[in-house]
Amino acid sequence: MTKVQTILIERIVQLCREKGYSYYALAYKAAIPFTTLMNIINGKTKNPGIASIMKICNAFEVSLQDFFDTEEFETVLKEIDEELLE
């Protein structure tokens, strides 16, 4: 599992806790199949599509910017930028 994938999963889990959502509730609110959500959370989906992430953000009532605006994402993006410059 990549760092980005791990951080994405942790962010979804964190927001579920904050909002008091079960994974079933999130899947319902996001209008995505429960299996799709669980494949993301379990790491089976290596690169979830932007449409799925947008639906999850809508269910949490957060923008994409707010979803990704965390120290963890910022750190991993800096690492990726540094690797690209090497």
C-alpha positions in Angstrom: 0.0 0.0 0.0 1.4 3.4 -0.9 1.7 6.3 1.5 -1.0 8.3 -0.4 -3.4 5.4 -0.3 -2.8 4.9 3.5 -3.4 8.7 4.1 -6.5 8.6 2.0 -7.9 5.7 4.0 -7.0 7.3 7.3 -8.7 10.5 6.2 -11.9 8.7 5.3 -11.9 6.8 8.6 -11.2 10.1 10.5 -14.1 11.9 8.9 -16.4 8.9 9.5 -15.5 9.2 13.2 -16.0 12.9 13.3 -19.4 12.7 11.5 -20.5 9.6 13.4 -21.0 7.7 10.1 -20.8 4.0 9.7 -19.3 2.8 6.5 -22.8 1.8 5.4 -24.1 5.3 6.1 -21.2 6.8 4.2 -21.7 4.6 1.2 -25.4 5.4 1.2 -24.8 9.2 1.5 -22.1 9.1 -1.1 -24.3 7.1 -3.5 -21.6 4.6 -4.1 -21.8 0.8 -3.6 -20.8 -0.4 -0.2 -18.3 -2.8 -1.8 -16.6 0.1 -3.6 -16.2 2.0 -0.4 -14.8 -1.1 1.4 -12.4 -1.8 -1.4 -11.1 1.7 -1.0 -10.8 1.4 2.8 -9.3 -2.1 2.7 -6.7 -1.0 0.1 -7.9 -3.2 -2.6 -8.6 -0.2 -4.8 -5.1 1.1 -5.5 -6.2 4.4 -7.2 -9.8 5.4 -6.5 -11.3 7.6 -9.2 -11.9 11.3 -8.6 -15.6 10.8 -9.0 -15.7 8.4 -6.1 -13.6 10.8 -4.0 -15.9 13.7 -4.9 -19.0 11.6 -3.9 -17.3 10.8 -0.6 -16.5 14.5 0.0 -20.1 15.4 -0.8 -21.3 12.9 1.7 -19.0 14.4 4.4 -20.1 17.9 3.2 -16.5 19.0 2.6 -14.8 20.3 -0.5 -12.1 18.4 -2.2 -9.7 21.1 -1.0 -10.7 20.6 2.6 -10.5 16.9 2.3 -6.9 17.0 1.1 -5.9 20.0 3.2 -4.1 18.0 5.9 -0.6 18.0 7.2 -0.3 14.3 6.1 -1.2 15.0 2.5 1.0 18.1 2.4 4.0 16.0 3.6 3.5 13.2 1.2 3.1 15.6 -1.7 6.4 17.3 -0.8 8.1 13.9 -0.8 6.7 13.1 -4.2 7.8 16.5 -5.6 11.3 15.9 -4.2 11.4 12.5 -5.8 10.4 13.9 -9.2 13.2 16.5 -9.0 15.9 13.8 -8.4 
